[in-house]
Amino acid sequence: MARFTFRLPDIGEGISEAEIVAWHVQVGDRIEEDQQVADMMTDKATVEMESPVSGVVLEIAGEVGDQVPIGSALIVVETDGDAAEETAPPSEDVLEAENPGVEEATSPPAHPEPVEGPVAASATQEESGPSTSSGRAEEMPHAQILASPAVRARAKDLGVDLGSVKSDGNHIRHADLDAFLRYGSGQGYRAPHASRAREDEAVKVIGMRRRIAENMAASKRAIPHFTYVDEIDVTALEEVRADLNANRGGRPKLTMLPFLIVAICRTIPQFPMINARYDDEAGVVTRHGRVHLGMAAQTDAGLMVPVIRDAQDLNVWQLASEIGRLAEAARTGKARSEELSGSTLTITSLGPLGGIVTTPVINRPEVAIIGPNKIVERPIFQGDEIVRAKLMNLSISCDHRVVDGHDAASFVAALKKLVETPVLLFAD
């Protein structure tokens, strides 16, 4: 027998510590090599930690919510053989992102298999199930499906047949199970009776939810927000959008968002104070020449903001493709770390859910955030006639230390002119 100390490795993000967001083992548990033992939250991802050895757990680092310094002991294991006294898995930038609902990421096992293609940076995906070319796990007995004990136990509790769960890899993971419950047939899922009252539940604010809470609180404490709202007639733009979609061929379907982004990027050069970041500690405002547009996306884990790089260089079709790619990456937890940082301006939209007015919170250290609201049809006066029009309120929240009310109103007025005269969006 030997004692093996598994130390928290450097995950490759320049961090000094990580937060424990979940334990999958306890003292006294028997574990196997490559078994998931804990989920550790960094600023950008929740990383799955896997044991490099088999044995019995003698010690664990702390409780859920505790911070563990890089290089300190995460678990101590009594091994069956003559394992070295201590080691930590090699640090790798390879983190495999998971599902929007449980923001986690994978720390590679001691002997990882080669991974093809770009590697993601955030989140959990427990493994299970060889897949066909369509991504559906092959129909086979449950015992033959490759899945971790945690995934099997969860599927059993939910009444889900793992043979029906799709996977885009060689194993079925927690993310695949989440996707099945949200988007799949749901056959076998035993939903609670609709009329049954739920018990009170105390939920510890940890992980991604805690990061969001801290960031939003810091933004509201440090930034004197003000919000300006104006109404925009998008009737003509909606007609253009419908025509382009009718003739799009194999290109992605256009929503309103790509047109708004084009309009924003064309308006920004006149109002450089909008596309800026404020380092309030140094007392420096950086007005950015390029528009790296953050796109707020709601996931099951909370709000994420993937970034459209150099949005000013993309046309509506390219923007639609990038929006779709980033939204899917955020929703499935596969957005890489560099795709979730570096924005200079953010746009947030609830789509059809968007109400009459929003007052969005600024994504610090940016100085503005734009919030289009839902489109509604209403009668308006056009000269002496009453006509049907499609109208949308547009909100912008600004940092009053950097952006004056006149700046915000002038910016929205210029943006409104482009949107209400869509031919200008395509003019050089």
Phi, psi and omega per residue, in radians:
M1 nan 2.620 3.104
A2 -2.597 2.674 3.079
R3 -1.630 2.303 3.120
F4 -2.108 2.125 3.111
T5 -1.737 2.011 3.118
F6 -1.618 1.922 -3.082
R7 -1.651 2.549 -3.135
L8 -1.109 2.059 -3.075
P9 -1.368 2.842 2.986
D10 -1.265 2.033 -3.040
I11 -1.379 -0.076 3.047
G12 1.591 0.296 -3.128
E13 -1.998 0.205 3.135
G14 1.239 0.431 -3.107
I15 -1.615 2.775 3.111
S16 -1.835 -0.296 -3.134
E17 -2.742 2.879 3.100
A18 -2.434 2.688 -3.087
E19 -1.670 2.380 3.032
I20 -1.324 2.062 3.112
V21 -1.896 -0.259 3.084
A22 -2.863 2.410 2.943
W23 -1.815 2.376 3.061
H24 -1.924 0.016 3.078
V25 -2.431 2.818 3.061
Q26 -2.334 2.904 3.112
V27 -1.010 2.295 -3.134
G28 1.721 -0.248 -3.140
D29 -1.256 2.510 2.986
R30 -1.527 2.212 -3.136
I31 -2.158 2.765 3.114
E32 -1.963 2.780 3.087
E33 -0.980 2.423 -3.138
D34 1.259 0.134 3.095
Q35 -1.331 2.430 3.106
Q36 -1.192 2.256 -3.108
V37 -1.995 -0.518 -3.100
A38 -2.797 2.776 3.005
D39 -2.004 2.199 -3.088
M40 -2.029 2.261 -3.067
M41 -1.700 2.191 2.970
T42 -1.834 -3.011 3.127
D43 -1.143 -0.464 -3.006
K44 -2.009 -0.302 -3.026
A45 -2.769 2.798 2.972
T46 -1.848 2.108 -2.956
V47 -1.829 2.252 3.067
E48 -1.355 2.155 3.084
M49 -1.748 2.284 -3.098
E50 -2.092 2.426 -3.099
S51 -1.274 2.324 3.096
P52 -1.437 -0.064 -3.099
V53 -2.384 2.886 3.019
S54 -1.777 2.661 3.102
G55 2.730 -2.782 -3.117
V56 -1.969 2.309 -3.111
V57 -1.265 2.140 3.118
L58 -1.727 -0.635 -3.102
E59 -2.535 2.630 2.979
I60 -2.246 2.778 -2.912
A61 -1.259 -0.551 -3.064
G62 3.031 -2.796 -3.117
E63 -1.780 2.868 3.061
V64 -0.999 2.288 -3.098
G65 1.766 -0.282 3.120
D66 -1.327 2.647 3.059
Q67 -1.677 2.355 -3.136
V68 -2.066 2.133 3.123
P69 -1.158 2.562 3.059
I70 -1.052 2.319 3.116
G71 1.612 -0.156 3.121
S72 -1.560 2.864 -3.054
A73 -1.156 2.259 3.042
L74 -1.667 -0.893 3.028
I75 -2.462 2.698 3.006
V76 -2.042 2.266 -3.044
V77 -2.133 2.369 2.965
E78 -1.561 1.962 -3.037
T79 -1.564 2.853 -3.129
D80 -1.389 -0.526 -3.068
G81 -1.887 -2.696 -3.133
D82 -1.749 1.094 -3.138
A83 -1.220 2.718 3.090
A84 -1.065 2.747 -3.105
E85 -1.025 -0.789 -3.133
E86 -2.787 2.668 3.065
T87 -2.895 2.962 3.057
A88 -2.339 2.534 -3.133
P89 -1.046 2.568 3.117
P90 -1.025 2.437 3.128
S91 -1.262 2.422 3.117
E92 -2.413 2.577 3.083
D93 -1.400 -0.055 -3.065
V94 -1.410 1.864 3.051
L95 -2.160 2.277 -3.060
E96 -1.750 2.097 -3.013
A97 -1.349 2.688 -3.121
E98 -1.990 -2.608 -3.010
N99 -1.464 2.630 -3.130
P100 -0.972 -0.501 -3.033
G101 -1.303 -0.527 -3.060
V102 -2.284 1.223 -3.011
E103 -0.806 1.755 -3.119
E104 -2.432 2.993 3.077
A105 -2.629 2.848 -2.966
T106 -1.853 2.136 2.958
S107 -1.523 2.173 -2.951
P108 -1.118 2.566 3.065
P109 -1.145 3.017 -3.042
A110 -1.062 -0.558 -3.141
H111 -2.197 1.273 -3.056
P112 -1.207 2.582 3.034
E113 -1.416 2.704 3.119
P114 -1.017 2.508 3.113
V115 -2.029 2.290 -3.134
E116 -1.677 2.595 3.041
G117 1.428 3.125 -3.116
P118 -1.128 2.549 -3.095
V119 -1.810 2.466 -3.068
A120 -1.552 2.977 -3.060
A121 -2.312 0.943 2.928
S122 -2.941 1.422 2.530
A123 2.698 -3.121 -2.880
T124 -1.651 2.456 2.966
Q125 -2.635 1.692 3.110
E126 -1.229 2.708 -2.889
E127 -1.740 2.639 3.017
S128 3.014 2.174 2.813
G129 1.803 1.835 2.998
P130 -0.985 2.531 -3.060
S131 -2.101 2.779 3.043
T132 -1.487 -3.140 -3.138
S133 -1.119 -0.391 3.120
S134 -1.455 -0.120 3.121
G135 1.629 -0.005 3.134
R136 -1.594 2.371 3.120
A137 -1.038 2.419 -3.123
E138 -1.117 2.560 3.098
E139 -1.251 2.030 -3.119
M140 -2.758 2.860 3.104
P141 -0.987 2.614 -3.096
H142 -0.954 -0.687 -3.067
A143 -1.138 -0.417 -3.107
Q144 -1.545 -0.211 3.125
I145 -1.329 2.293 -3.123
L146 -1.366 1.905 3.139
A147 -2.636 2.547 3.114
S148 -1.270 2.779 3.105
P149 -0.996 -0.619 -3.124
A150 -1.160 -0.710 3.123
V151 -1.171 -0.731 3.133
R152 -1.087 -0.769 -3.120
A153 -1.120 -0.722 3.141
R154 -1.152 -0.751 3.119
A155 -1.083 -0.684 3.124
K156 -1.116 -0.769 3.138
D157 -1.080 -0.602 -3.112
L158 -1.512 -0.156 -3.111
G159 1.294 0.545 -3.108
V160 -1.788 2.291 3.044
D161 -1.414 2.015 -3.099
L162 -1.078 -0.414 3.099
G163 -1.158 -0.262 3.137
S164 -1.714 -0.025 -3.047
V165 -1.603 2.275 3.102
K166 -1.360 2.623 3.066
S167 -2.581 2.490 3.101
D168 -1.725 0.220 3.096
G169 -2.286 -2.790 -3.123
N170 -1.568 -0.142 -3.128
H171 -2.349 2.677 3.027
I172 -1.529 2.341 -3.066
R173 -2.085 3.032 3.077
H174 -0.991 -0.681 -3.125
A175 -1.074 -0.698 3.126
D176 -1.137 -0.677 3.110
L177 -1.154 -0.732 3.093
D178 -1.067 -0.767 -3.133
A179 -1.106 -0.670 3.122
F180 -1.096 -0.751 -3.119
L181 -1.181 -0.588 -3.090
R182 -1.461 -0.762 -2.969
Y183 -2.056 -0.248 -3.070
G184 -1.430 -2.909 -3.084
S185 -1.183 -0.521 -3.123
G186 1.308 0.128 -3.132
Q187 -1.101 2.342 3.134
G188 1.590 -0.195 3.141
Y189 -1.384 2.182 -3.099
R190 -1.686 1.640 3.131
A191 -1.266 2.558 3.090
P192 -1.113 2.650 -3.138
H193 -1.077 2.316 -2.987
A194 -1.048 -0.549 -3.039
S195 -1.586 -0.043 -3.086
R196 -1.360 2.248 3.128
A197 -1.249 2.449 3.117
R198 -1.507 2.602 3.062
E199 -1.339 2.674 3.030
D200 -1.057 2.526 -3.082
E201 -2.362 2.171 3.059
A202 -1.653 2.026 -3.074
V203 -1.938 2.075 3.122
K204 -1.238 2.314 -3.123
V205 -1.466 1.774 -3.096
I206 -2.386 3.058 3.011
G207 1.041 -2.421 -3.081
M208 -1.043 -0.673 -3.126
R209 -1.103 -0.655 3.124
R210 -1.214 -0.683 3.108
R211 -1.062 -0.765 3.131
I212 -1.095 -0.787 -3.132
A213 -1.049 -0.777 -3.130
E214 -1.133 -0.758 -3.118
N215 -1.154 -0.747 -3.135
M216 -1.169 -0.712 3.131
A217 -1.135 -0.717 3.124
A218 -1.124 -0.671 3.137
S219 -1.120 -0.801 -3.105
K220 -1.243 -0.575 3.120
R221 -1.221 -0.740 -2.983
A222 -1.561 -0.466 -2.987
I223 -1.900 2.154 2.999
P224 -1.356 1.670 -3.103
H225 -1.302 2.576 2.789
F226 -2.467 2.608 -3.097
T227 -2.129 2.322 3.094
Y228 -2.059 2.423 -3.099
V229 -2.285 2.403 3.044
D230 -2.406 2.735 3.137
E231 -1.702 2.359 -3.111
I232 -2.154 2.357 3.072
D233 -1.523 1.950 -3.095
V234 -1.859 0.349 -3.105
T235 -1.021 -0.896 -3.106
A236 -1.147 -0.699 -3.138
L237 -1.140 -0.642 3.098
E238 -1.139 -0.599 3.074
E239 -1.169 -0.742 3.093
V240 -1.080 -0.766 -3.141
R241 -1.066 -0.744 3.134
A242 -1.119 -0.714 3.121
D243 -1.117 -0.764 -3.132
L244 -1.150 -0.683 3.118
N245 -1.165 -0.587 3.124
A246 -1.184 -0.349 -3.105
N247 -2.173 0.553 -3.019
R248 -1.431 -0.247 -3.101
G249 1.123 -2.259 -3.137
G250 -1.601 0.144 -3.108
R251 -1.395 2.802 -3.089
P252 -1.158 2.632 3.117
K253 -1.187 2.398 -3.098
L254 -1.530 2.263 2.942
T255 -1.728 -3.057 3.098
M256 -1.227 -0.472 -3.000
L257 -1.021 -0.805 3.135
P258 -1.029 -0.650 3.125
F259 -1.155 -0.733 3.119
L260 -1.109 -0.676 -3.138
I261 -1.151 -0.737 3.073
V262 -1.028 -0.773 3.140
A263 -1.110 -0.726 3.122
I264 -1.077 -0.820 -3.101
C265 -1.138 -0.560 3.113
R266 -1.338 -0.415 -3.107
T267 -1.543 -0.526 -3.054
I268 -0.927 -0.743 -3.096
P269 -0.980 -0.492 3.103
Q270 -1.376 -0.320 -3.051
F271 -2.351 1.172 -3.047
P272 -1.111 -0.334 3.138
M273 -1.205 -0.266 -3.137
I274 -1.379 -0.693 -3.100
N275 -1.643 1.268 -2.984
A276 -2.537 2.860 3.039
R277 -2.246 2.411 -3.060
Y278 -1.986 1.974 3.008
D279 -1.550 1.649 -3.025
D280 -1.268 -0.404 3.087
E281 -1.230 -0.710 3.122
A282 -1.501 -0.245 -3.097
G283 1.218 0.663 -3.082
V284 -2.229 2.269 3.005
V285 -1.824 2.173 3.090
T286 -1.804 2.008 3.087
R287 -1.579 1.994 -2.994
H288 -1.505 2.384 3.104
G289 -1.354 -0.534 3.126
R290 -1.756 2.611 -3.131
V291 -1.779 1.823 3.006
H292 -1.741 1.712 -2.921
L293 -1.585 2.037 3.021
G294 -1.306 2.435 -3.101
M295 -2.145 1.759 -3.100
A296 -1.084 2.222 -3.107
A297 -2.287 2.220 3.124
Q298 -1.451 2.284 3.066
T299 -2.239 3.012 3.118
D300 -1.133 -0.439 3.124
A301 -1.438 -0.236 -3.083
G302 2.229 -2.977 -3.060
L303 -1.327 2.247 3.039
M304 -2.151 2.696 -3.074
V305 -2.267 1.402 3.019
P306 -1.172 2.715 -2.961
V307 -2.052 2.234 3.010
I308 -1.506 1.882 -3.095
R309 -1.307 2.428 3.080
D310 0.840 0.909 -3.118
A311 -1.046 -0.464 -3.113
Q312 -1.150 -0.314 -3.099
D313 -1.662 -0.011 -3.034
L314 -1.860 2.507 3.036
N315 -1.552 3.139 -3.032
V316 -1.085 -0.631 -3.132
W317 -1.211 -0.764 3.115
Q318 -1.131 -0.685 3.098
L319 -1.123 -0.737 3.126
A320 -1.052 -0.727 3.129
S321 -1.135 -0.765 -3.120
E322 -1.216 -0.655 3.085
I323 -1.054 -0.815 3.137
G324 -1.087 -0.751 -3.120
R325 -1.118 -0.829 -3.101
L326 -1.209 -0.651 3.118
A327 -1.105 -0.737 3.116
E328 -1.155 -0.711 3.128
A329 -1.099 -0.714 3.123
A330 -1.198 -0.745 -3.098
R331 -1.129 -0.649 -3.117
T332 -1.651 0.018 3.121
G333 1.334 0.308 -3.071
K334 -1.757 0.163 3.104
A335 -1.204 2.297 3.134
R336 -1.328 2.808 -3.073
S337 -0.985 -0.752 -3.114
E338 -1.221 -0.276 3.090
E339 -1.512 -0.035 -3.093
L340 -2.052 0.312 -3.129
S341 -2.607 2.856 3.045
G342 1.568 0.226 3.134
S343 -1.238 2.611 3.102
T344 -1.905 -0.257 3.138
L345 -2.797 2.548 -3.094
T346 -2.159 2.520 3.008
I347 -2.097 2.370 -3.130
T348 -2.288 2.254 -3.086
S349 -2.476 2.371 3.061
L350 -1.663 0.150 3.115
G351 1.053 -2.352 -3.119
P352 -1.105 -0.372 3.120
L353 -1.344 -0.309 -3.076
G354 -0.958 2.306 -3.091
G355 -1.459 -2.771 -3.119
I356 -1.234 -0.734 -3.096
V357 -2.516 2.454 2.972
T358 -2.108 2.681 3.042
T359 -2.183 1.308 -3.005
P360 -1.146 2.653 3.125
V361 -1.590 2.330 -3.065
I362 -1.145 2.424 3.101
N363 -1.459 1.526 -3.073
R364 -1.001 2.399 0.210
P365 -1.649 0.329 3.055
E366 -1.140 2.962 -3.068
V367 -2.063 0.015 3.141
A368 -2.723 2.677 3.041
I369 -2.521 2.367 -3.049
I370 -1.894 2.348 -3.098
G371 -2.277 1.670 3.011
P372 -1.230 2.473 3.114
N373 -1.819 3.122 -3.019
K374 -1.243 2.708 3.133
I375 -1.541 2.306 3.106
V376 -2.224 2.646 3.074
E377 -1.693 2.263 3.127
R378 -2.555 2.683 3.033
P379 -1.318 2.414 3.075
I380 -2.338 2.793 3.043
F381 -1.438 2.292 3.004
Q382 -2.199 1.661 -2.951
G383 1.213 -2.196 3.118
D384 -1.656 0.014 -3.092
E385 -1.816 2.674 3.029
I386 -1.813 2.158 -3.109
V387 -2.200 2.821 3.079
R388 -1.472 2.335 -3.129
A389 -2.380 2.666 3.041
K390 -1.785 2.083 -3.020
L391 -2.103 2.574 3.138
M392 -2.468 2.276 2.998
N393 -1.430 2.440 3.101
L394 -2.091 2.153 3.131
S395 -1.816 2.567 2.966
I396 -2.424 2.180 3.025
S397 -1.770 2.401 -3.062
C398 -2.307 2.734 3.040
D399 -1.488 1.942 -3.021
H400 -1.207 -0.198 3.063
R401 -1.273 -0.417 -3.025
V402 -2.049 -0.631 -3.047
V403 -2.003 2.199 3.076
D404 -1.486 2.789 3.115
G405 -1.020 -0.669 3.128
H406 -1.112 -0.676 3.101
D407 -1.077 -0.814 -3.114
A408 -1.108 -0.781 -3.130
A409 -1.146 -0.686 3.135
S410 -1.194 -0.682 3.096
F411 -1.073 -0.839 -3.127
V412 -1.139 -0.637 3.106
A413 -1.093 -0.752 3.113
A414 -1.165 -0.683 3.092
L415 -1.116 -0.731 -3.141
K416 -1.071 -0.712 3.132
K417 -1.049 -0.745 3.123
L418 -1.152 -0.763 -3.087
V419 -1.188 -0.687 -3.110
E420 -1.360 -0.232 3.060
T421 -2.183 1.319 -2.929
P422 -1.056 -0.380 3.108
V423 -1.056 -0.490 3.125
L424 -1.174 -0.415 3.130
L425 -1.181 -0.419 -3.067
F426 -1.905 0.049 3.139
A427 -1.535 2.506 3.101
D428 -1.331 nan nan
